[in-house]
Amino acid sequence: MRLFFLLLALPSLISATPLRDCYFKTSDGVRLHYIEAGKGSDTLIFVPGWMMPAAVFEAQVKGLSERFRVIAFDPRSQGKSELFGGAHTPALRSRDLQELLNEVRAENPILVGWSLGVLEVLDYLARYRGSNIAGLVLIDNSIGMGKPPASSGKPSQSGSASNDRAAYLKDFILGLTKKPMSHGMYETILASASRMPRSIAQELVNKPYPREYWRDTLLAQKVPVLYAIRPRFEEQGRILASHKSMLASVEIFPKAGHALFIDESEKFNRLVSEFAEKTWARSRNVR
């Protein structure tokens, strides 16, 4: 009987795509980590949010790598990447992303940014204007259009005592989703956030740009964009769609939290898969 059930499970075990932990050294000698799965030339590059690890995209790496090559990046001082003692400037973070793209030899990738990763992907495109990308997926952050959204109500990272920060991080992480996340995912996110010094965390959110910087950078792109958001960014989605009617797709997740790709991973993966297929077909036709 045991053998019977093992034989039933064998096809799914064989088809499961293995996840690979990979590392490379930047031009300034910092060891950075990324997760890779899948094969082929069509590559999705995921950039996580503030203090978050690449592993936050576990469901995307596993699900989407059945059709595409998928890479989830740990920016410096996040996840399994090396802690860096110097300044985490926007220029340096953009250079790290460029060096990752060089390392993995991605041809016409689709860049996927979540939260702070939205701003870092757009900043990268502003700095590397000749970047050869096929499309963008921007997840649940402002893109500088319309009025600034109302505050999310998240607590500020105040207090100097270690127990104060521990309480803040617990509340912050649990507030990322509306559905309970797995204990393993919670612990993985907590480990990444806890190891990042407060000074670096604060530096990362202090972007030295006006809101219009993100708007102008995005509107300058000539590639398809999928904007996956909660209702608080709906106005920005409407403005984006009006400016880029033939290139922009806006999808609202009314029942999800900020980490909407965790709350509704099947819906999110389906949308990204459909968007990616159309985007790479368009890119090949253009070339």
Secondary structure as UniProt FT lines:
FT   HELIX           2..15
FT   STRAND          20..25
FT   TURN            27..28
FT   STRAND          31..37
FT   STRAND          43..47
FT   TURN            50..51
FT   HELIX           54..57
FT   HELIX           58..64
FT   TURN            65..67
FT   STRAND          69..74
FT   TURN            76..77
FT   TURN            79..80
FT   HELIX           90..104
FT   STRAND          110..114
FT   HELIX           116..127
FT   TURN            129..130
FT   STRAND          135..139
FT   HELIX           162..174
FT   TURN            175..176
FT   HELIX           183..195
FT   HELIX           198..205
FT   HELIX           211..219
FT   STRAND          225..229
FT   HELIX           231..233
FT   HELIX           234..243
FT   TURN            245..247
FT   STRAND          248..252
FT   TURN            254..255
FT   HELIX           260..263
FT   HELIX           265..286
//
